[in-house]
Amino acid sequence: MEHMTVKEAGEKWAITGRMVTSYCGAGRIKGAIKKGNLLLVPSAAEKPVDGSYKYNKTKDGEGI
């Protein structure tokens, strides 16, 4: 299985490496491993959904 660093995952998902580290610490990225002081994320892993805010949408997709 191929892995990428936290920095590479952040660039791929357009978020900071710090946020990727936070997701790994919270167990939100399956298959992430820690080797020494280095976190490795599987290349096939998907970006976790950001739960910091909720979308309020109607049927037609317009925000409320």
mmCIF file of the N, C-alpha and C atoms, coordinates in Angstrom:
data_MODEL
# 
_entry.id   MODEL 
# 
loop_
_atom_site.group_PDB 
_atom_site.id 
_atom_site.type_symbol 
_atom_site.label_atom_id 
_atom_site.label_alt_id 
_atom_site.label_comp_id 
_atom_site.label_asym_id 
_atom_site.label_entity_id 
_atom_site.label_seq_id 
_atom_site.pdbx_PDB_ins_code 
_atom_site.Cartn_x 
_atom_site.Cartn_y 
_atom_site.Cartn_z 
_atom_site.occupancy 
_atom_site.B_iso_or_equiv 
_atom_site.pdbx_formal_charge 
_atom_site.auth_seq_id 
_atom_site.auth_comp_id 
_atom_site.auth_asym_id 
_atom_site.auth_atom_id 
_atom_site.pdbx_PDB_model_num 
ATOM 1   N N  . MET A 1 1  ? 0.847   -1.179 0.000  1.00 0.00 ? 1  MET A N  1 
ATOM 2   C CA . MET A 1 1  ? 0.000   0.000  0.000  1.00 0.00 ? 1  MET A CA 1 
ATOM 3   C C  . MET A 1 1  ? 0.890   1.239  0.000  1.00 0.00 ? 1  MET A C  1 
ATOM 4   N N  . GLU A 1 2  ? 0.573   2.158  -0.871 1.00 0.00 ? 2  GLU A N  1 
ATOM 5   C CA . GLU A 1 2  ? 1.318   3.404  -0.957 1.00 0.00 ? 2  GLU A CA 1 
ATOM 6   C C  . GLU A 1 2  ? 0.836   4.389  0.100  1.00 0.00 ? 2  GLU A C  1 
ATOM 7   N N  . HIS A 1 3  ? 1.752   5.167  0.634  1.00 0.00 ? 3  HIS A N  1 
ATOM 8   C CA . HIS A 1 3  ? 1.419   6.178  1.637  1.00 0.00 ? 3  HIS A CA 1 
ATOM 9   C C  . HIS A 1 3  ? 1.972   7.533  1.213  1.00 0.00 ? 3  HIS A C  1 
ATOM 10  N N  . MET A 1 4  ? 1.376   8.580  1.765  1.00 0.00 ? 4  MET A N  1 
ATOM 11  C CA . MET A 1 4  ? 1.866   9.936  1.535  1.00 0.00 ? 4  MET A CA 1 
ATOM 12  C C  . MET A 1 4  ? 2.025   10.610 2.888  1.00 0.00 ? 4  MET A C  1 
ATOM 13  N N  . THR A 1 5  ? 2.820   11.651 2.916  1.00 0.00 ? 5  THR A N  1 
ATOM 14  C CA . THR A 1 5  ? 3.029   12.379 4.165  1.00 0.00 ? 5  THR A CA 1 
ATOM 15  C C  . THR A 1 5  ? 1.822   13.274 4.443  1.00 0.00 ? 5  THR A C  1 
ATOM 16  N N  . VAL A 1 6  ? 1.796   13.825 5.644  1.00 0.00 ? 6  VAL A N  1 
ATOM 17  C CA . VAL A 1 6  ? 0.726   14.742 6.041  1.00 0.00 ? 6  VAL A CA 1 
ATOM 18  C C  . VAL A 1 6  ? 0.722   15.968 5.124  1.00 0.00 ? 6  VAL A C  1 
ATOM 19  N N  . LYS A 1 7  ? 1.897   16.459 4.787  1.00 0.00 ? 7  LYS A N  1 
ATOM 20  C CA . LYS A 1 7  ? 2.011   17.628 3.913  1.00 0.00 ? 7  LYS A CA 1 
ATOM 21  C C  . LYS A 1 7  ? 1.453   17.324 2.527  1.00 0.00 ? 7  LYS A C  1 
ATOM 22  N N  . GLU A 1 8  ? 1.799   16.160 1.980  1.00 0.00 ? 8  GLU A N  1 
ATOM 23  C CA . GLU A 1 8  ? 1.297   15.773 0.662  1.00 0.00 ? 8  GLU A CA 1 
ATOM 24  C C  . GLU A 1 8  ? -0.217  15.598 0.673  1.00 0.00 ? 8  GLU A C  1 
ATOM 25  N N  . ALA A 1 9  ? -0.750  15.019 1.743  1.00 0.00 ? 9  ALA A N  1 
ATOM 26  C CA . ALA A 1 9  ? -2.206  14.848 1.865  1.00 0.00 ? 9  ALA A CA 1 
ATOM 27  C C  . ALA A 1 9  ? -2.890  16.204 1.936  1.00 0.00 ? 9  ALA A C  1 
ATOM 28  N N  . GLY A 1 10 ? -2.308  17.130 2.671  1.00 0.00 ? 10 GLY A N  1 
ATOM 29  C CA . GLY A 1 10 ? -2.864  18.475 2.771  1.00 0.00 ? 10 GLY A CA 1 
ATOM 30  C C  . GLY A 1 10 ? -2.908  19.183 1.432  1.00 0.00 ? 10 GLY A C  1 
ATOM 31  N N  . GLU A 1 11 ? -1.854  19.031 0.657  1.00 0.00 ? 11 GLU A N  1 
ATOM 32  C CA . GLU A 1 11 ? -1.824  19.640 -0.673 1.00 0.00 ? 11 GLU A CA 1 
ATOM 33  C C  . GLU A 1 11 ? -2.860  19.002 -1.593 1.00 0.00 ? 11 GLU A C  1 
ATOM 34  N N  . LYS A 1 12 ? -3.003  17.696 -1.501 1.00 0.00 ? 12 LYS A N  1 
ATOM 35  C CA . LYS A 1 12 ? -3.962  16.968 -2.330 1.00 0.00 ? 12 LYS A CA 1 
ATOM 36  C C  . LYS A 1 12 ? -5.398  17.381 -2.006 1.00 0.00 ? 12 LYS A C  1 
ATOM 37  N N  . TRP A 1 13 ? -5.687  17.570 -0.719 1.00 0.00 ? 13 TRP A N  1 
ATOM 38  C CA . TRP A 1 13 ? -7.055  17.881 -0.269 1.00 0.00 ? 13 TRP A CA 1 
ATOM 39  C C  . TRP A 1 13 ? -7.298  19.376 -0.085 1.00 0.00 ? 13 TRP A C  1 
ATOM 40  N N  . ALA A 1 14 ? -6.317  20.210 -0.358 1.00 0.00 ? 14 ALA A N  1 
ATOM 41  C CA . ALA A 1 14 ? -6.422  21.673 -0.234 1.00 0.00 ? 14 ALA A CA 1 
ATOM 42  C C  . ALA A 1 14 ? -6.747  22.103 1.195  1.00 0.00 ? 14 ALA A C  1 
ATOM 43  N N  . ILE A 1 15 ? -6.069  21.464 2.161  1.00 0.00 ? 15 ILE A N  1 
ATOM 44  C CA . ILE A 1 15 ? -6.164  21.858 3.566  1.00 0.00 ? 15 ILE A CA 1 
ATOM 45  C C  . ILE A 1 15 ? -4.753  21.887 4.138  1.00 0.00 ? 15 ILE A C  1 
ATOM 46  N N  . THR A 1 16 ? -4.609  22.367 5.355  1.00 0.00 ? 16 THR A N  1 
ATOM 47  C CA . THR A 1 16 ? -3.283  22.438 5.961  1.00 0.00 ? 16 THR A CA 1 
ATOM 48  C C  . THR A 1 16 ? -2.842  21.076 6.473  1.00 0.00 ? 16 THR A C  1 
ATOM 49  N N  . GLY A 1 17 ? -1.538  20.910 6.586  1.00 0.00 ? 17 GLY A N  1 
ATOM 50  C CA . GLY A 1 17 ? -0.991  19.693 7.168  1.00 0.00 ? 17 GLY A CA 1 
ATOM 51  C C  . GLY A 1 17 ? -1.429  19.528 8.613  1.00 0.00 ? 17 GLY A C  1 
ATOM 52  N N  . ARG A 1 18 ? -1.591  20.651 9.303  1.00 0.00 ? 18 ARG A N  1 
ATOM 53  C CA . ARG A 1 18 ? -2.049  20.628 10.696 1.00 0.00 ? 18 ARG A CA 1 
ATOM 54  C C  . ARG A 1 18 ? -3.454  20.014 10.796 1.00 0.00 ? 18 ARG A C  1 
ATOM 55  N N  . MET A 1 19 ? -4.311  20.332 9.833  1.00 0.00 ? 19 MET A N  1 
ATOM 56  C CA . MET A 1 19 ? -5.666  19.777 9.832  1.00 0.00 ? 19 MET A CA 1 
ATOM 57  C C  . MET A 1 19 ? -5.630  18.276 9.559  1.00 0.00 ? 19 MET A C  1 
ATOM 58  N N  . VAL A 1 20 ? -4.750  17.839 8.660  1.00 0.00 ? 20 VAL A N  1 
ATOM 59  C CA . VAL A 1 20 ? -4.592  16.409 8.383  1.00 0.00 ? 20 VAL A CA 1 
ATOM 60  C C  . VAL A 1 20 ? -4.121  15.694 9.646  1.00 0.00 ? 20 VAL A C  1 
ATOM 61  N N  . THR A 1 21 ? -3.172  16.302 10.360 1.00 0.00 ? 21 THR A N  1 
ATOM 62  C CA . THR A 1 21 ? -2.685  15.729 11.615 1.00 0.00 ? 21 THR A CA 1 
ATOM 63  C C  . THR A 1 21 ? -3.811  15.615 12.628 1.00 0.00 ? 21 THR A C  1 
ATOM 64  N N  . SER A 1 22 ? -4.652  16.623 12.682 1.00 0.00 ? 22 SER A N  1 
ATOM 65  C CA . SER A 1 22 ? -5.799  16.610 13.591 1.00 0.00 ? 22 SER A CA 1 
ATOM 66  C C  . SER A 1 22 ? -6.759  15.484 13.231 1.00 0.00 ? 22 SER A C  1 
ATOM 67  N N  . TYR A 1 23 ? -7.042  15.320 11.941 1.00 0.00 ? 23 TYR A N  1 
ATOM 68  C CA . TYR A 1 23 ? -7.921  14.233 11.494 1.00 0.00 ? 23 TYR A CA 1 
ATOM 69  C C  . TYR A 1 23 ? -7.327  12.874 11.855 1.00 0.00 ? 23 TYR A C  1 
ATOM 70  N N  . CYS A 1 24 ? -6.014  12.726 11.696 1.00 0.00 ? 24 CYS A N  1 
ATOM 71  C CA . CYS A 1 24 ? -5.363  11.460 12.046 1.00 0.00 ? 24 CYS A CA 1 
ATOM 72  C C  . CYS A 1 24 ? -5.473  11.191 13.539 1.00 0.00 ? 24 CYS A C  1 
ATOM 73  N N  . GLY A 1 25 ? -5.240  12.205 14.347 1.00 0.00 ? 25 GLY A N  1 
ATOM 74  C CA . GLY A 1 25 ? -5.319  12.065 15.798 1.00 0.00 ? 25 GLY A CA 1 
ATOM 75  C C  . GLY A 1 25 ? -6.714  11.707 16.276 1.00 0.00 ? 25 GLY A C  1 
ATOM 76  N N  . ALA A 1 26 ? -7.722  12.176 15.546 1.00 0.00 ? 26 ALA A N  1 
ATOM 77  C CA . ALA A 1 26 ? -9.111  11.893 15.907 1.00 0.00 ? 26 ALA A CA 1 
ATOM 78  C C  . ALA A 1 26 ? -9.589  10.565 15.324 1.00 0.00 ? 26 ALA A C  1 
ATOM 79  N N  . GLY A 1 27 ? -8.725  9.894  14.559 1.00 0.00 ? 27 GLY A N  1 
ATOM 80  C CA . GLY A 1 27 ? -9.087  8.606  13.975 1.00 0.00 ? 27 GLY A CA 1 
ATOM 81  C C  . GLY A 1 27 ? -10.027 8.718  12.787 1.00 0.00 ? 27 GLY A C  1 
ATOM 82  N N  . ARG A 1 28 ? -10.030 9.865  12.121 1.00 0.00 ? 28 ARG A N  1 
ATOM 83  C CA . ARG A 1 28 ? -10.956 10.087 11.015 1.00 0.00 ? 28 ARG A CA 1 
ATOM 84  C C  . ARG A 1 28 ? -10.386 9.685  9.660  1.00 0.00 ? 28 ARG A C  1 
ATOM 85  N N  . ILE A 1 29 ? -9.097  9.304  9.624  1.00 0.00 ? 29 ILE A N  1 
ATOM 86  C CA . ILE A 1 29 ? -8.489  8.833  8.375  1.00 0.00 ? 29 ILE A CA 1 
ATOM 87  C C  . ILE A 1 29 ? -8.089  7.375  8.603  1.00 0.00 ? 29 ILE A C  1 
ATOM 88  N N  . LYS A 1 30 ? -8.823  6.486  7.946  1.00 0.00 ? 30 LYS A N  1 
ATOM 89  C CA . LYS A 1 30 ? -8.567  5.052  8.117  1.00 0.00 ? 30 LYS A CA 1 
ATOM 90  C C  . LYS A 1 30 ? -7.254  4.666  7.455  1.00 0.00 ? 30 LYS A C  1 
ATOM 91  N N  . GLY A 1 31 ? -6.472  3.865  8.153  1.00 0.00 ? 31 GLY A N  1 
ATOM 92  C CA . GLY A 1 31 ? -5.223  3.375  7.611  1.00 0.00 ? 31 GLY A CA 1 
ATOM 93  C C  . GLY A 1 31 ? -4.024  4.264  7.860  1.00 0.00 ? 31 GLY A C  1 
ATOM 94  N N  . ALA A 1 32 ? -4.237  5.404  8.512  1.00 0.00 ? 32 ALA A N  1 
ATOM 95  C CA . ALA A 1 32 ? -3.109  6.289  8.825  1.00 0.00 ? 32 ALA A CA 1 
ATOM 96  C C  . ALA A 1 32 ? -2.233  5.609  9.873  1.00 0.00 ? 32 ALA A C  1 
ATOM 97  N N  . ILE A 1 33 ? -0.930  5.688  9.677  1.00 0.00 ? 33 ILE A N  1 
ATOM 98  C CA . ILE A 1 33 ? -0.005  5.053  10.617 1.00 0.00 ? 33 ILE A CA 1 
ATOM 99  C C  . ILE A 1 33 ? 1.039   6.070  11.063 1.00 0.00 ? 33 ILE A C  1 
ATOM 100 N N  . LYS A 1 34 ? 1.609   5.786  12.224 1.00 0.00 ? 34 LYS A N  1 
ATOM 101 C CA . LYS A 1 34 ? 2.664   6.641  12.749 1.00 0.00 ? 34 LYS A CA 1 
ATOM 102 C C  . LYS A 1 34 ? 3.951   5.830  12.780 1.00 0.00 ? 34 LYS A C  1 
ATOM 103 N N  . LYS A 1 35 ? 4.970   6.358  12.128 1.00 0.00 ? 35 LYS A N  1 
ATOM 104 C CA . LYS A 1 35 ? 6.291   5.727  12.108 1.00 0.00 ? 35 LYS A CA 1 
ATOM 105 C C  . LYS A 1 35 ? 7.254   6.692  12.761 1.00 0.00 ? 35 LYS A C  1 
ATOM 106 N N  . GLY A 1 36 ? 7.614   6.414  13.990 1.00 0.00 ? 36 GLY A N  1 
ATOM 107 C CA . GLY A 1 36 ? 8.451   7.351  14.723 1.00 0.00 ? 36 GLY A CA 1 
ATOM 108 C C  . GLY A 1 36 ? 7.666   8.620  14.979 1.00 0.00 ? 36 GLY A C  1 
ATOM 109 N N  . ASN A 1 37 ? 8.143   9.739  14.463 1.00 0.00 ? 37 ASN A N  1 
ATOM 110 C CA . ASN A 1 37 ? 7.406   10.999 14.612 1.00 0.00 ? 37 ASN A CA 1 
ATOM 111 C C  . ASN A 1 37 ? 6.764   11.426 13.294 1.00 0.00 ? 37 ASN A C  1 
ATOM 112 N N  . LEU A 1 38 ? 6.634   10.498 12.341 1.00 0.00 ? 38 LEU A N  1 
ATOM 113 C CA . LEU A 1 38 ? 6.096   10.779 11.026 1.00 0.00 ? 38 LEU A CA 1 
ATOM 114 C C  . LEU A 1 38 ? 4.738   10.101 10.855 1.00 0.00 ? 38 LEU A C  1 
ATOM 115 N N  . LEU A 1 39 ? 3.726   10.869 10.462 1.00 0.00 ? 39 LEU A N  1 
ATOM 116 C CA . LEU A 1 39 ? 2.409   10.306 10.161 1.00 0.00 ? 39 LEU A CA 1 
ATOM 117 C C  . LEU A 1 39 ? 2.325   10.021 8.674  1.00 0.00 ? 39 LEU A C  1 
ATOM 118 N N  . LEU A 1 40 ? 1.839   8.845  8.330  1.00 0.00 ? 40 LEU A N  1 
ATOM 119 C CA . LEU A 1 40 ? 1.679   8.469  6.931  1.00 0.00 ? 40 LEU A CA 1 
ATOM 120 C C  . LEU A 1 40 ? 0.214   8.163  6.664  1.00 0.00 ? 40 LEU A C  1 
ATOM 121 N N  . VAL A 1 41 ? -0.293  8.712  5.567  1.00 0.00 ? 41 VAL A N  1 
ATOM 122 C CA . VAL A 1 41 ? -1.695  8.564  5.183  1.00 0.00 ? 41 VAL A CA 1 
ATOM 123 C C  . VAL A 1 41 ? -1.750  7.727  3.912  1.00 0.00 ? 41 VAL A C  1 
ATOM 124 N N  . PRO A 1 42 ? -2.658  6.746  3.834  1.00 0.00 ? 42 PRO A N  1 
ATOM 125 C CA . PRO A 1 42 ? -2.771  5.960  2.601  1.00 0.00 ? 42 PRO A CA 1 
ATOM 126 C C  . PRO A 1 42 ? -3.097  6.861  1.407  1.00 0.00 ? 42 PRO A C  1 
ATOM 127 N N  . SER A 1 43 ? -2.468  6.599  0.280  1.00 0.00 ? 43 SER A N  1 
ATOM 128 C CA . SER A 1 43 ? -2.683  7.409  -0.920 1.00 0.00 ? 43 SER A CA 1 
ATOM 129 C C  . SER A 1 43 ? -4.133  7.351  -1.397 1.00 0.00 ? 43 SER A C  1 
ATOM 130 N N  . ALA A 1 44 ? -4.810  6.242  -1.131 1.00 0.00 ? 44 ALA A N  1 
ATOM 131 C CA . ALA A 1 44 ? -6.188  6.076  -1.578 1.00 0.00 ? 44 ALA A CA 1 
ATOM 132 C C  . ALA A 1 44 ? -7.205  6.640  -0.587 1.00 0.00 ? 44 ALA A C  1 
ATOM 133 N N  . ALA A 1 45 ? -6.740  7.174  0.541  1.00 0.00 ? 45 ALA A N  1 
ATOM 134 C CA . ALA A 1 45 ? -7.654  7.696  1.561  1.00 0.00 ? 45 ALA A CA 1 
ATOM 135 C C  . ALA A 1 45 ? -8.407  8.911  1.025  1.00 0.00 ? 45 ALA A C  1 
ATOM 136 N N  . GLU A 1 46 ? -9.660  9.031  1.462  1.00 0.00 ? 46 GLU A N  1 
ATOM 137 C CA . GLU A 1 46 ? -10.479 10.171 1.072  1.00 0.00 ? 46 GLU A CA 1 
ATOM 138 C C  . GLU A 1 46 ? -10.459 11.227 2.162  1.00 0.00 ? 46 GLU A C  1 
ATOM 139 N N  . LYS A 1 47 ? -10.618 12.470 1.767  1.00 0.00 ? 47 LYS A N  1 
ATOM 140 C CA . LYS A 1 47 ? -10.642 13.579 2.718  1.00 0.00 ? 47 LYS A CA 1 
ATOM 141 C C  . LYS A 1 47 ? -11.873 13.444 3.615  1.00 0.00 ? 47 LYS A C  1 
ATOM 142 N N  . PRO A 1 48 ? -11.674 13.505 4.929  1.00 0.00 ? 48 PRO A N  1 
ATOM 143 C CA . PRO A 1 48 ? -12.825 13.446 5.833  1.00 0.00 ? 48 PRO A CA 1 
ATOM 144 C C  . PRO A 1 48 ? -13.718 14.671 5.656  1.00 0.00 ? 48 PRO A C  1 
ATOM 145 N N  . VAL A 1 49 ? -15.003 14.486 5.904  1.00 0.00 ? 49 VAL A N  1 
ATOM 146 C CA . VAL A 1 49 ? -15.956 15.589 5.816  1.00 0.00 ? 49 VAL A CA 1 
ATOM 147 C C  . VAL A 1 49 ? -15.714 16.529 6.985  1.00 0.00 ? 49 VAL A C  1 
ATOM 148 N N  . ASP A 1 50 ? -15.663 17.823 6.694  1.00 0.00 ? 50 ASP A N  1 
ATOM 149 C CA . ASP A 1 50 ? -15.450 18.821 7.736  1.00 0.00 ? 50 ASP A CA 1 
ATOM 150 C C  . ASP A 1 50 ? -16.743 18.997 8.519  1.00 0.00 ? 50 ASP A C  1 
ATOM 151 N N  . GLY A 1 51 ? -16.730 18.660 9.794  1.00 0.00 ? 51 GLY A N  1 
ATOM 152 C CA . GLY A 1 51 ? -17.926 18.740 10.609 1.00 0.00 ? 51 GLY A CA 1 
ATOM 153 C C  . GLY A 1 51 ? -18.035 20.027 11.404 1.00 0.00 ? 51 GLY A C  1 
ATOM 154 N N  . SER A 1 52 ? -17.236 21.046 11.058 1.00 0.00 ? 52 SER A N  1 
ATOM 155 C CA . SER A 1 52 ? -17.244 22.276 11.852 1.00 0.00 ? 52 SER A CA 1 
ATOM 156 C C  . SER A 1 52 ? -18.431 23.173 11.543 1.00 0.00 ? 52 SER A C  1 
ATOM 157 N N  . TYR A 1 53 ? -19.111 22.930 10.450 1.00 0.00 ? 53 TYR A N  1 
ATOM 158 C CA . TYR A 1 53 ? -20.302 23.702 10.140 1.00 0.00 ? 53 TYR A CA 1 
ATOM 159 C C  . TYR A 1 53 ? -21.267 22.832 9.347  1.00 0.00 ? 53 TYR A C  1 
ATOM 160 N N  . LYS A 1 54 ? -22.538 23.217 9.362  1.00 0.00 ? 54 LYS A N  1 
ATOM 161 C CA . LYS A 1 54 ? -23.557 22.450 8.660  1.00 0.00 ? 54 LYS A CA 1 
ATOM 162 C C  . LYS A 1 54 ? -24.143 23.285 7.537  1.00 0.00 ? 54 LYS A C  1 
ATOM 163 N N  . TYR A 1 55 ? -24.478 22.618 6.486  1.00 0.00 ? 55 TYR A N  1 
ATOM 164 C CA . TYR A 1 55 ? -25.144 23.281 5.368  1.00 0.00 ? 55 TYR A CA 1 
ATOM 165 C C  . TYR A 1 55 ? -26.649 23.166 5.569  1.00 0.00 ? 55 TYR A C  1 
ATOM 166 N N  . ASN A 1 56 ? -27.338 24.258 5.437  1.00 0.00 ? 56 ASN A N  1 
ATOM 167 C CA . ASN A 1 56 ? -28.786 24.254 5.477  1.00 0.00 ? 56 ASN A CA 1 
ATOM 168 C C  . ASN A 1 56 ? -29.262 24.491 4.053  1.00 0.00 ? 56 ASN A C  1 
ATOM 169 N N  . LYS A 1 57 ? -29.692 23.442 3.403  1.00 0.00 ? 57 LYS A N  1 
ATOM 170 C CA . LYS A 1 57 ? -30.118 23.570 2.016  1.00 0.00 ? 57 LYS A CA 1 
ATOM 171 C C  . LYS A 1 57 ? -31.541 23.085 1.835  1.00 0.00 ? 57 LYS A C  1 
ATOM 172 N N  . THR A 1 58 ? -32.214 23.677 0.873  1.00 0.00 ? 58 THR A N  1 
ATOM 173 C CA . THR A 1 58 ? -33.557 23.252 0.500  1.00 0.00 ? 58 THR A CA 1 
ATOM 174 C C  . THR A 1 58 ? -33.440 22.232 -0.623 1.00 0.00 ? 58 THR A C  1 
ATOM 175 N N  . LYS A 1 59 ? -34.551 21.768 -1.109 1.00 0.00 ? 59 LYS A N  1 
ATOM 176 C CA . LYS A 1 59 ? -34.553 20.779 -2.190 1.00 0.00 ? 59 LYS A CA 1 
ATOM 177 C C  . LYS A 1 59 ? -33.855 21.265 -3.444 1.00 0.00 ? 59 LYS A C  1 
ATOM 178 N N  . ASP A 1 60 ? -34.001 22.552 -3.769 1.00 0.00 ? 60 ASP A N  1 
ATOM 179 C CA . ASP A 1 60 ? -33.410 23.078 -4.994 1.00 0.00 ? 60 ASP A CA 1 
ATOM 180 C C  . ASP A 1 60 ? -31.936 23.443 -4.849 1.00 0.00 ? 60 ASP A C  1 
ATOM 181 N N  . GLY A 1 61 ? -31.343 23.167 -3.659 1.00 0.00 ? 61 GLY A N  1 
ATOM 182 C CA . GLY A 1 61 ? -29.920 23.395 -3.463 1.00 0.00 ? 61 GLY A CA 1 
ATOM 183 C C  . GLY A 1 61 ? -29.572 24.796 -2.990 1.00 0.00 ? 61 GLY A C  1 
ATOM 184 N N  . GLU A 1 62 ? -30.561 25.653 -2.857 1.00 0.00 ? 62 GLU A N  1 
ATOM 185 C CA . GLU A 1 62 ? -30.308 27.012 -2.383 1.00 0.00 ? 62 GLU A CA 1 
ATOM 186 C C  . GLU A 1 62 ? -30.163 27.018 -0.874 1.00 0.00 ? 62 GLU A C  1 
ATOM 187 N N  . GLY A 1 63 ? -29.251 27.813 -0.377 1.00 0.00 ? 63 GLY A N  1 
ATOM 188 C CA . GLY A 1 63 ? -29.061 27.934 1.062  1.00 0.00 ? 63 GLY A CA 1 
ATOM 189 C C  . GLY A 1 63 ? -30.187 28.726 1.713  1.00 0.00 ? 63 GLY A C  1 
ATOM 190 N N  . ILE A 1 64 ? -30.391 28.446 2.957  1.00 0.00 ? 64 ILE A N  1 
ATOM 191 C CA . ILE A 1 64 ? -31.434 29.158 3.710  1.00 0.00 ? 64 ILE A CA 1 
ATOM 192 C C  . ILE A 1 64 ? -30.841 30.377 4.365  1.00 0.00 ? 64 ILE A C  1 
# 
